[in-house]
Amino acid sequence: MNEGALSRVDAIYFTLATMTTTGFGDIQSRTGGCRAIVSVQMILGFFFIGWAVTASVTRFSGEAMR
């Protein structure tokens, strides 16, 4: 593997950090294991926000129709 090449875990981590707008701030996970854990956390956070928005819209649109 090339010295500067990213592993698959690195690539997934940086893709998720960009897509979830987490960013590349001052605190970064440095090892592959940490990046895998943070990647799972970002995915779960992404789904949680989607669930919360859907539940809120469903609740408030149902109340508006009554």
N, C-alpha and C positions, 0 to 999 in steps of 0.2 A: 504494500500500500504506500502511496506517496506520503511524504512527511506532512504536507499541508492539506491532504484530502480529508474530508469529513466522513465519519462512519454513518451508518443508516440512522442510528439513534440521534446523532448530532443533527443530521438533516431533518429528521422529524421534529426535533426540539425547536430548531430555528424556524421551521415552517409554522409550527403551532404558535410560537411566540409572536410571529408576524401576523398570522390570521386572527388570533384572539386579542390583538393589540396590547399584549402584555409588555412587549418591548424588550430591549436589551440593556436595561438599567445598570446601575452600579453593582447590584447583587446578582450573580449568575451562578448556576450550578455548573461545576467543572467536570465531574465524572459522568461516564455513560449511565451508571445506575441512577444517579441523582436526576439526570436529564430525562430518563425514562419515567421516573416517579412524577416529576414536574409536568411532563407531557400528559400523563394520565390525569393529573389534577387540572390542567388547562382544559382538557376535553370534558371532564365532569362539570367544570365551571361553565363552559359553553352551553352544555345541555341544561344545566340548572337555570341559567338566565332564560333560555328558550322556554322551559317549562313554566317559570314564574310569569313571564310575559303572556303566555298562552292562557294560564289559569286566571290571570287578572283580566284579560280582555274578555274571556268567556263569562266570568262572573259579572263584570260591569255591563256587558252587552245584554246579558240576561235580565239584569235589573232594569235597564233602560227600556226594555220591551214591555215591562209590566205596567 
